[in-house]
């Protein structure tokens, strides 16, 4: 028995497949996971941020942010320090090594995105961006 997908189901199926392909290819291209890239990018935009606010900015759980930051700290890319007046608060900042590496990662990200969108013209890009924004708004209101 053949199962036929509606247009809406086909779109969801394609988006899911695209998401599954993007993450590992992004990591292979840039040398870093998209989550760690986003963490480093957020840190690049600020001098120092508390870990809780960083967690909210990248929308991951507390165990995941701790795990990622421990690894980035072990690689010399970030430093963490406790707030001397409130030991529960941890501040995070990029090291000089982290700043150098995120600049390289950003260049690789641009190459990755350009390759992914290689045969899209400006009108295609604007239309796709509009549609994806509308989908995101619809989901957030759901």
N, C-alpha and C positions, 0 to 999 in steps of 0.2 A: 504494500500500500504506500503510495507516494504522499508525502506531507508537503504542502505548499505554504510558504510564508507570505504573510501580507507585506505590503510595502513598509509599514511601520516596523514589523518584526524584522524584516531584512535590514533596515537601517540600524536597529539595535544590535543585530548580529554583526554587522560590518564595524560598528563602533567598538564593540567588545573585542573583535579580532584585531582591529587597529591598535587598540590600547595594549593588547597582549604582545603585539609586535614591536611597538614603540619602545617600551621599557628596556628590553634586552639590547636592542639595536642602539638606543641612546647610550647605554652604558658601554657597549663595545666601541662606539665612535668617540665618546668623550673621555672614557676611562673612569667614570664615576656614575653612581646611580642617580636617577633624577631626584630622589629625595635628598641625598647628600648635596647635590648641586644646589637645590633650592635652599637648604640650610646655609651653605656657604654664601649664596647670593644674598640672602637676608642679612647675614653678618657683614658682608661687603658694604651694604648700604648704611650701616650704622657703626659707631665706634664700639659700643658694648650694649648688650641686651640681656635681660634676665631670661633664664632658660624657659620659664613658664610662658612668657610672651613670645619667645621664639617658637615654642611648641604650637601655640595658637596660630601664629603667622603661617606656618607650613601645614597645619591641620593634621598632626599625627599624635598618637597617644604618648603618655609620659614614659612608658618603658622603651618605646621606639626611639624617642629623642635622646634618652640617656644612652642607649646602645650606640646610636650614630655618633653622638658627641664623644663618647669614650674612644671609639675607633679613630675619629678625626683628631682627637687629642694625642692618641698614641702615634699617629702619623705626623705630628708636629704642625697641624694646620689650625688648631684652635687651642685656646687656653680657657680654663674655667677657674673661678674663684668664688668662695662663699662671701656673702655680705657680712662684714664684721659686726653689724648691729642686729642682723637677723640671720642666723645660721641656716635657716630653711631656704633662703634665697640664694640661687647660684647665678653668677654673671658669666656670660660667654663673650669672647671676642676672637677675631681672626688674628693669627700670628702673621709675621711678614711672609713666611713660607705659604701660608694659606692665601694671602692676598695675591701672591705671584701665581699660585696654582689656579685660583678661580678665574683670573684673567685668561689663562690658557684654556680652561674649560669653557669659558664664554665663547671663545673663538671656535672651538670644536662644536659647540651647540649651534652657532650660526651656520656652520658648514652642514650639520645634520639637518637643520630645518630647511635650508636651501635645497638640499638634495630631496627631501621629502616633498617639497612643493615645486619641483623643477619645471613642470609643464603647466603651471597655473599662471594665468595673466592677472593683472591688477583687479579686474572686475570679478574674476573667480575668487580671489582672495577676500575681497570685500564681502561678497555674497556668502562665502563659507563662514567667515568671521561673524557675520550677522546671524546666520542660522545657528551656529554653535552657541552664541550668546543667548539667543532666544531659547534654545533647548536648556541651557544652564539656568536661566531665569524660571522656566517652567518647572524644572526639577526642584529648585530651591523653594518654590511656592507650593509644592505638592505636599 
